[in-house]
Amino acid sequence: MQRKSLTRDECPIARSLERVGEWWSMLIMRDALQGLRRFDEFSRSLGIAPNMLTRRLNALVEAGMLERLAYSERPPRYEYVPTAKGEDLRMVLMALLAWGNRHYAGEGASVELVERETGKPVQPMLVNADGRVVPLEQCALQAGPAASAGMRERLATLDAK
């Protein structure tokens, strides 16, 4: 059975998951955003099979999340550097870290997001264009300019609940 592609799905979450929803991809991006660059570094960090790592790295390059840069010609060797699109995933990963600490770290957090200067823990927040923090309860989904009639109907139905 072939997996359904979500690249044409109208939902931005579905489209995003098509690119990075596979868990190895998320862990590779975590490591790349923490400074790992080379195949052997990812392999050592993750304990992932070489063929799987090659596939995931190629997919992340193709999705525009990582850039492949040659650092050796003989033999050919590459570094994988996060692109601006890959850097934008950092906030998603930090939100996932906070969520995981809140719900799956019964023994206590093994990794925390902290303010560099003070060392105090911080939480990902929603802010408006003016920089004001907006509680999630005060936010709503709304149809964007490219929303189809079906999406507008779906969001109207959700808003009514």
FENURDA-V968264 format. One line per field, one symbol per residue. psi: psi as a letter, one per 40 degrees, with the letter a starting at -180 (. if undefined). A space follows every 50 residues. Layout:
psi = ???
This chain:
psi = hhihhedeidhddddddddeehddddddddddeeeididdddddddfihd ddddddddddddeedihhhhehdhihiiihhhidddddeddddddddddd ddeegdeihehihihdddehiiiiihiadeehhhiddeiiiihidehidd ddddddddde.
